[in-house]
Amino acid sequence: MNLLHPSAKVVDAATGETLTPALIDAAAASLKDQPLVFLPMPATVPAVARYLAALRLEKPVVLLDPDTDHTGLIARYTTGEVHPDLALLLTTSGSTGDPKLVRLSRAAVLANAGQVAESLGITGDDVAITTLPLFYSYGLSVLHSHLLRGATVVLERTGLMRKDFWDAVGAHRVTSMAFVPYQYEMLRRLRFDPAKHPSVRTITQAGGRLRTDLVTDFAGRMDAVGGRMFVMYGQTEAAPRMACLPSALLDRKLGSVGQAMPGGAFTVSDDGEVVYHGPNVMMGYAETAADLARGDDLGGVLRTGDLGRLDEEGFLFITGRMKRMGKVFGVRINLDDVERQFPVAAVAGDDRLHVFAEDLSADEARALRTKIADWLGTHVTGVDVRTIEALPLLANGKTDYRALEASL
Amino acid sequence: MTELQRLREAFRSALDLPADEPVDELRYQDNEKWDSLAHMSLVAAVEDEFSVMIDTDDVINMSSFAEAVRILGKYGVDVK
């Protein structure tokens, strides 16, 4: 599979190191004997070279967080039997529960790189910068879509709250940046002014719902300098992006995640679930090593687990989740898992987890917050612990989550 | 509480450190809890605590406790 356009460039912002064909060849030689590649994926040139080498050799790659121990996952999925269409395996369900893998075919990865590139109008003149981990599907799709069109990708590791990041944006004349909702909160705190970064023409948003006031705010900031903001919707299971709302329509379709990307289509099932049909849908999940030999289980149809509606022009509005899921800093969490682990009632906020527990002292609440954040592997500000005299109950004795959500 | 104690408290709460942890020598690159999320809550805590609005350049330059002291000085807060 060739995701790499001959004129695409990859450069490390801190070291100046660039990706060369020789680096990919050397990486390919070292991967020759592995049927399946477990690849810790920092945003570095050697890691990108290994990744592209594995894709070129048509060996499935499991991308992993380089800062986490994956001994258990590697032991569980090691196998010599892999399906010939399988290209990429990404972990899902965040840091909790069982680390299921999403099985993506070569065709799905290539299709989505093309869909994203077309929706955003990426050309060889574009320069993207890493703002998200490359083992995370949205961050990875920034790499894919730019390499496909012969653009440049700047590898930056310090992040948007550091001076080094903004120095790299200027030095490399970055044109495009991708952010998840909590990063828009950061940009607001930084009083991000696109006029100070004249090379930046495009910002994108995915990875969860962004408050509509922030959508309007940032679309306005980009519009003021003739730039663009795109709201997008995706899931790792769709390699990952499915819908795109271009900036020209943000006003008229505020709150929508846009229309299906080229080659895709949405339907809504009788019970309100959003179903996506397209060439970028995964082959299925893998829960055991044996599953890596399986073929396509889904036939291009993905039940997203999201509730939503389509308007008469095909614009999708997401209204909720079928299962009790939440997101904390863009990472999906199962609220029932939280409740199994801690004696709390958990509800989802905008990119935060809110938990309620009966009769906690301030110290106990603080300690519990730290424990939950550690367990989730996230920062404490992503977790809010509240004490409550008695949890509200429905007539059937179950927790009244609507009442808890209303009290936020 | 003195300004110095208030700044130490703001650091401990944003970086989720124990109440007695020394923070005066803290630097961004040495502390694994001090990531971009912690940095955002640190800036928010400092702004709230001292009722100041820190400029973008100062936000992205605030890479140590000592630097925070220096930056607050620019906003008329004398931390000692």
Boltz contact constraints between the chains, C-beta under 6 A:
constraints:
  - contact:
      token1: [A, 159]
      token2: [B, 36]
      max_distance: 6.0
  - contact:
      token1: [A, 161]
      token2: [B, 36]
      max_distance: 6.0
  - contact:
      token1: [A, 161]
      token2: [B, 39]
      max_distance: 6.0
  - contact:
      token1: [A, 162]
      token2: [B, 60]
      max_distance: 6.0
  - contact:
      token1: [A, 163]
      token2: [B, 60]
      max_distance: 6.0
  - contact:
      token1: [A, 163]
      token2: [B, 61]
      max_distance: 6.0
  - contact:
      token1: [A, 186]
      token2: [B, 40]
      max_distance: 6.0
  - contact:
      token1: [A, 189]
      token2: [B, 40]
      max_distance: 6.0
  - contact:
      token1: [A, 190]
      token2: [B, 56]
      max_distance: 6.0
  - contact:
      token1: [A, 190]
      token2: [B, 59]
      max_distance: 6.0
  - contact:
      token1: [A, 191]
      token2: [B, 56]
      max_distance: 6.0
  - contact:
      token1: [A, 379]
      token2: [B, 37]
      max_distance: 6.0
  - contact:
      token1: [A, 379]
      token2: [B, 38]
      max_distance: 6.0
  - contact:
      token1: [A, 380]
      token2: [B, 16]
      max_distance: 6.0
  - contact:
      token1: [A, 381]
      token2: [B, 41]
      max_distance: 6.0
